[in-house]
Structure formats: C-alpha cells, structure tokens
Amino acid sequence: MELSHQRALKRLERFSRFTDSSIGIPFTNFKLGAESLIGILPGVGDLAGLILSSYVLFEAQRLGVSWGVKLRIITNMLIDFFGGLIPIVGDIFDMFFKANTRNTKLLKKHLAERVE
C-alpha cells in the first residue's frame, strides 16, 4: 500500500476514534465519541455529525476510490444521520452504529484489495 494511503488511513483511524469511540463509559467496555455527544442536540447535532462524517468521504475522493465504495460510505452516513433524528432512540442508535468507523474499515479493506 502506498505511503500516502497509509497516512490517510492513520488520519481516518484517529478521526473515527475521536468521533465514534474516544470516551469510555466507567465500569463498562463501551465507548462513545464526540459525534454521539453532539448528536444529543436535536437536529443541529445530527447535521453537525453528518458534516463531520463527510471528512471520510472527502478522503475517499482524494484517494480515488470507486463510486461503488463512495456510495456505500454515503449510505452509512445517511443511515447514521436519519437514524439519529429519531428522538431518544436515535441517540442510542448513534452510540452503536459508528458510521465513521464503518467507513474507515470499508476504505481500508478497499485499498488493501486494490494492492493485491
């Protein structure tokens, strides 16, 4: 894998950890991230989360991945956004869906397959 791809993946892994799993819940193994916290704000928080998630799409575009992969990333972003809009249940959904982590793994797998 190219050095630029490795660097992009490192950035995305740090970003995903921050947005999806940077805050540990005491006495559990569960972690949530900044996106879950801002998602508590009705509507505005979910929109901010969608904007944050677009960073993964931006990196995918920069890395030149196929439209099929980008569509899967967008699908995950929209599932996370619309799922988060549901009062209370959406906030719980956001804590478990972790779209940025999913999308980073998707990119990592795609880039590894391109090398083979």
KAUR-V966382 format. One record per pair of residues at least 12 apart in sequence whose ideal C-beta (glycine too) atoms are under 10 Angstrom apart, sorted by the first residue. I is the first residue (numbers start at 1). J is the second residue. D is the distance in Angstrom with one decimal. If there is no record, write none. Layout:
I:J:D ; I:J:D
This chain:
1:108:9.2 ; 1:111:6.0 ; 1:112:6.7 ; 1:114:8.4 ; 1:115:5.2 ; 2:63:9.2 ; 2:111:8.5 ; 2:114:9.7 ; 2:115:8.4 ; 4:62:9.0 ; 4:63:8.0 ; 5:59:10.0 ; 5:63:6.3 ; 5:64:9.7 ; 5:107:9.0 ; 5:108:9.2 ; 5:111:5.2 ; 5:112:9.3 ; 5:114:8.8 ; 5:115:8.5 ; 6:111:8.9 ; 8:59:5.4 ; 8:60:9.1 ; 8:62:7.1 ; 8:63:5.9 ; 8:104:9.9 ; 8:107:8.1 ; 8:108:9.9 ; 8:111:8.6 ; 9:59:8.7 ; 9:63:8.9 ; 9:104:7.2 ; 9:105:10.0 ; 9:107:6.9 ; 9:108:5.6 ; 9:111:7.1 ; 9:112:9.6 ; 11:55:8.9 ; 11:56:10.0 ; 11:59:7.1 ; 11:104:9.5 ; 12:55:8.0 ; 12:56:6.1 ; 12:59:5.7 ; 12:60:9.1 ; 12:63:9.7 ; 12:100:7.9 ; 12:101:9.4 ; 12:103:8.0 ; 12:104:4.4 ; 12:105:9.5 ; 12:107:6.6 ; 12:108:8.1 ; 13:100:9.7 ; 13:101:8.7 ; 13:104:6.0 ; 13:105:9.3 ; 13:108:8.2 ; 14:104:9.7 ; 15:33:9.8 ; 15:52:8.3 ; 15:53:9.6 ; 15:55:6.1 ; 15:56:7.3 ; 15:59:8.6 ; 15:100:6.5 ; 15:101:9.7 ; 15:104:7.6 ; 16:33:8.1 ; 16:35:9.7 ; 16:53:9.7 ; 16:55:9.7 ; 16:56:7.6 ; 16:98:7.7 ; 16:99:9.0 ; 16:100:4.3 ; 16:101:4.5 ; 16:102:8.7 ; 16:103:7.7 ; 16:104:4.5 ; 16:105:8.5 ; 17:31:8.7 ; 17:33:7.3 ; 17:34:10.0 ; 17:100:8.9 ; 17:101:7.9 ; 17:104:9.2 ; 18:33:6.1 ; 18:34:5.8 ; 18:35:8.7 ; 18:52:9.3 ; 18:100:8.7 ; 19:32:9.8 ; 19:33:4.6 ; 19:34:5.3 ; 19:35:4.3 ; 19:36:8.5 ; 19:37:9.8 ; 19:38:9.2 ; 19:49:7.8 ; 19:52:5.8 ; 19:53:7.5 ; 19:55:8.8 ; 19:56:9.3 ; 19:98:8.4 ; 19:99:8.7 ; 19:100:4.8 ; 19:101:8.3 ; 19:104:10.0 ; 20:32:7.6 ; 20:33:4.2 ; 20:34:8.5 ; 20:35:6.4 ; 20:36:7.8 ; 20:53:9.8 ; 20:80:9.8 ; 20:94:9.2 ; 20:95:9.0 ; 20:96:10.0 ; 20:97:8.8 ; 20:98:4.1 ; 20:99:7.7 ; 20:100:5.2 ; 20:101:4.6 ; 20:102:8.8 ; 20:103:10.0 ; 20:104:9.0 ; 21:33:5.2 ; 21:34:9.9 ; 21:35:9.9 ; 21:36:9.1 ; 21:95:9.6 ; 21:98:6.8 ; 21:100:9.4 ; 21:101:6.9 ; 22:34:6.5 ; 22:35:9.7 ; 22:36:9.7 ; 22:37:9.7 ; 23:36:8.1 ; 23:37:7.5 ; 25:95:9.4 ; 30:95:7.8 ; 30:96:9.1 ; 31:95:9.1 ; 31:98:9.4 ; 32:91:9.9 ; 32:94:8.2 ; 32:95:4.9 ; 32:96:9.1 ; 32:98:8.9 ; 33:49:9.7 ; 33:52:9.8 ; 33:94:9.2 ; 33:95:8.6 ; 33:98:7.7 ; 33:100:8.0 ; 33:101:8.7 ; 34:48:9.7 ; 34:49:8.8 ; 34:52:7.9 ; 35:48:8.2 ; 35:49:4.5 ; 35:50:9.4 ; 35:52:6.1 ; 35:53:7.5 ; 35:80:8.1 ; 35:84:8.7 ; 35:94:6.7 ; 35:95:9.3 ; 35:97:9.8 ; 35:98:8.5 ; 35:99:8.2 ; 35:100:7.1 ; 36:49:8.5 ; 36:84:8.9 ; 36:91:7.2 ; 36:92:9.2 ; 36:93:9.8 ; 36:94:5.0 ; 36:95:4.9 ; 36:96:9.3 ; 36:97:9.7 ; 36:98:8.9 ; 37:49:9.7 ; 37:91:9.6 ; 37:94:9.4 ; 37:95:9.8 ; 38:52:8.1 ; 38:84:9.9 ; 38:94:9.5 ; 39:80:8.9 ; 39:81:9.5 ; 39:83:9.8 ; 39:84:5.0 ; 39:85:9.4 ; 39:90:7.4 ; 39:91:5.9 ; 39:93:9.2 ; 39:94:4.6 ; 39:95:8.6 ; 40:84:9.6 ; 40:88:9.9 ; 40:90:9.8 ; 40:91:5.8 ; 40:94:8.8 ; 41:91:9.9 ; 42:84:9.7 ; 42:85:8.2 ; 42:87:7.1 ; 42:90:9.2 ; 42:91:9.4 ; 43:84:9.4 ; 43:85:7.1 ; 45:84:7.7 ; 45:85:9.9 ; 45:90:10.0 ; 45:91:8.9 ; 45:94:9.0 ; 46:80:8.4 ; 46:81:5.7 ; 46:82:8.4 ; 46:83:9.0 ; 46:84:4.3 ; 46:85:5.5 ; 46:86:9.7 ; 46:90:7.4 ; 46:91:9.4 ; 46:94:8.0 ; 47:81:7.7 ; 47:84:9.5 ; 47:85:9.4 ; 49:77:9.0 ; 49:80:6.9 ; 49:81:6.9 ; 49:84:6.5 ; 49:94:7.3 ; 49:99:8.4 ; 49:100:9.1 ; 50:77:6.2 ; 50:78:8.1 ; 50:80:7.5 ; 50:81:4.5 ; 50:82:9.5 ; 50:84:8.6 ; 50:99:9.3 ; 51:77:10.0 ; 51:81:9.9 ; 52:77:9.8 ; 52:99:9.8 ; 52:100:7.6 ; 53:73:8.5 ; 53:74:9.5 ; 53:76:8.1 ; 53:77:4.7 ; 53:78:9.5 ; 53:80:6.6 ; 53:81:7.8 ; 53:99:5.7 ; 53:100:5.7 ; 53:103:7.4 ; 54:73:9.4 ; 54:74:9.2 ; 54:77:7.1 ; 55:100:8.1 ; 55:103:9.7 ; 56:70:9.9 ; 56:73:6.1 ; 56:74:10.0 ; 56:76:8.8 ; 56:77:7.9 ; 56:99:8.2 ; 56:100:5.7 ; 56:101:9.6 ; 56:102:9.3 ; 56:103:4.4 ; 56:104:6.3 ; 56:106:8.8 ; 56:107:7.2 ; 57:70:6.5 ; 57:73:5.3 ; 57:74:6.6 ; 57:76:9.8 ; 57:77:6.9 ; 57:103:7.7 ; 57:107:9.8 ; 59:73:9.6 ; 59:103:9.3 ; 59:104:8.8 ; 59:107:7.2 ; 60:72:9.6 ; 60:73:5.7 ; 60:74:9.5 ; 60:103:7.7 ; 60:104:9.7 ; 60:106:8.6 ; 60:107:5.8 ; 60:110:8.5 ; 60:111:9.7 ; 61:73:9.6 ; 63:107:7.1 ; 63:110:8.8 ; 63:111:6.9 ; 63:114:9.5 ; 64:111:9.9 ; 64:114:9.4 ; 65:106:9.1 ; 65:107:6.6 ; 65:110:5.7 ; 65:111:7.6 ; 65:114:8.4 ; 66:110:7.6 ; 66:114:9.2 ; 68:110:9.0 ; 69:103:9.2 ; 69:106:6.5 ; 69:107:7.1 ; 69:109:9.2 ; 69:110:5.0 ; 69:111:9.5 ; 70:103:9.8 ; 70:106:9.9 ; 70:107:9.7 ; 70:110:10.0 ; 72:102:9.0 ; 72:103:7.9 ; 72:106:6.0 ; 72:107:9.8 ; 72:110:9.1 ; 73:99:8.6 ; 73:100:9.7 ; 73:102:8.6 ; 73:103:4.7 ; 73:104:9.5 ; 73:106:6.5 ; 73:107:7.6 ; 73:110:9.8 ; 74:103:9.2 ; 75:99:9.4 ; 75:102:10.0 ; 75:103:9.6 ; 76:97:8.0 ; 76:98:9.3 ; 76:99:4.5 ; 76:100:8.5 ; 76:101:9.7 ; 76:102:5.2 ; 76:103:5.4 ; 76:106:7.7 ; 77:99:5.8 ; 77:100:8.7 ; 77:102:9.7 ; 77:103:7.4 ; 78:99:9.0 ; 79:93:9.0 ; 79:97:6.8 ; 79:99:6.9 ; 79:102:9.3 ; 80:93:8.1 ; 80:94:6.7 ; 80:97:5.3 ; 80:98:8.2 ; 80:99:3.7 ; 80:100:8.3 ; 80:102:8.7 ; 80:103:9.4 ; 81:94:9.5 ; 81:99:8.4 ; 83:96:9.6 ; 83:97:6.3 ; 83:99:9.1 ; 84:97:8.3 ; 84:99:9.5
